[in-house]
């Protein structure tokens, strides 16, 4: 590595190439609960697209693997380094290059976080609505995993907001896709191909995103139910009603107890109602007109009561905001409670009751506890798995993913595959689709240096 380290220092400057003990432990992992931290041969902190291109040219010349890293908030091992490779970290590329109010777009470097972008947008009455639950997540990382979150039921996920990208290919070539326009019918859509590719096709250096008007009025409705199945059966009626929720979440009673206790939050639900509750539906309605929001709250309350809610509560604005913030921290609550893994699966909304019943059977048969919450509006189920035996847990998760496939779903709605879900992905995905993906990978990255040992397998495991 001596020769390439010298090259890298000349490209980005000596202080921005970290080796040995200078590599902070944060760079050795993401937030995935499984897998072992890995120290790379070097952490490189580029400051521009030109520097990224030069780094990748040097890596290609020496056949050195490269893993890209944003904020490290992912849950699938997607940015975990490899021992003989370079970790390309975007701590220095955090500029908001442009906020175009007239076109309602923002142009940002990949290290910009969701919190930083929204802080800059707020004075302009705008927001970037994709909200995957961690505001320190970077836009580059969101692009890599096609991040979603609670607001996807209204606003969609990352791919619905990215209009264009600047990326660097494995050989150092810079490519621009899309632009500030909102539609195109001009050849293959390379922007959409790159979104969700987890850094295995190219390295993102700029993102053009749509932004939305900031809605000033909001109400949070909490409806307890006697079973999770009743919650999920009520959802299609909400979706068809014409009420447009910004957030439509379900939380089982164990997960709710954990997140409210962690946040020190008392929702004021009477003891007799709590005693009969096994699951909660949380709905946030937003708009620009307070009367319209109040009208929609009334309609929603009647609808959920007609479909099995034990009661309906409109939370005070402070309590509502606190509950949503606590729900966004559900991963850390489950982690603190001793969860052994957290996975997500996505299935058709109407299949959620049957899927969750099957998950309960699978957990019971293996002596495991599984708590559930998720984005019921788009079928994305989040499962905290408590089963310390790694072999039993491995087979349980395989069965959980198998059940999702059987219901017509997929093994991840937003966390991505990374290194930790790769085995399950390769086992369950259509072999024809996998072969085509590998062919695409070989065109973008013929030497297999980008993101090896994740998503599609080892760097040599493609044509």
Secondary structure, 3 states (H helix, E strand, C coil): CHHHHHHHHHHHCHHHEECHHHCCHHHHCCCCCCCCCCCCCEEECCCCHHHHHHHHHHHHHHCCCEEEECCCCCCCCCCCCCCCCEEEECCCCCCEEEEECCCCEEEECCCCEHHHHHHHHHCCCEECCCCCCCCCCEHHHHHHHCCCCCCHHHHCCHHHCEEEEEEECCCCCEEEEECCCCCCCCCCCHHHHHCCCCCCCCEEEEEEEECEECCCEEEEEEEEECCHHHHHHHHHHHHHCCCCCCEEEEEEHHHHHHHHHHHCCCCCCCHHHHHHCCEEEEEEEEECCHHHHHHHHHHHHHHHHHCCCCCCEEECHHHHHHHHHHHHCHHHHHHHCCCCEEEEEECCHHHHHHHHHHHHHHHHHCCCEEEEEEECCCCEEEEEEECCCHHHHHHHHHHHHHHHHHCCCECCCCCCCCCCCHHHHHHHCCHHHHHHHHHHHHHHCCCCCECCCECCECCCCCC
